[in-house]
Amino acid sequence: MVLSLNGFSDASFYKRRFKYGGMDFNEAKRLRELELKNGKLKRLLAEAHLDIRALDMGQKAHLSDESPC
């Protein structure tokens, strides 16, 4: 098949055809940009949650280390 000569497997071709089948080039490009941006935002959110959790744990450890006088 021509696809295998160009480095595409049949599965890759049909997967992309299913995903982008009814779109023109600009729509597919925009969808890809939005997917990339969404991934970046998800990573930023996950990092923010980790930062909040680390600060929370640090604050709890600091409060438990203080002994009442």
Rosetta blueprint (number, residue, H / E / L):
1 M L
2 V H
3 L H
4 S H
5 L H
6 N L
7 G L
8 F L
9 S L
10 D H
11 A H
12 S H
13 F H
14 Y H
15 K H
16 R H
17 R H
18 F H
19 K H
20 Y H
21 G L
22 G L
23 M L
24 D L
25 F H
26 N H
27 E H
28 A H
29 K H
30 R H
31 L H
32 R H
33 E H
34 L H
35 E H
36 L H
37 K H
38 N H
39 G H
40 K H
41 L H
42 K H
43 R H
44 L H
45 L H
46 A H
47 E H
48 A H
49 H H
50 L H
51 D H
52 I H
53 R H
54 A H
55 L H
56 D H
57 M H
58 G H
59 Q H
60 K H
61 A H
62 H H
63 L H
64 S H
65 D H
66 E L
67 S L
68 P L
69 C L
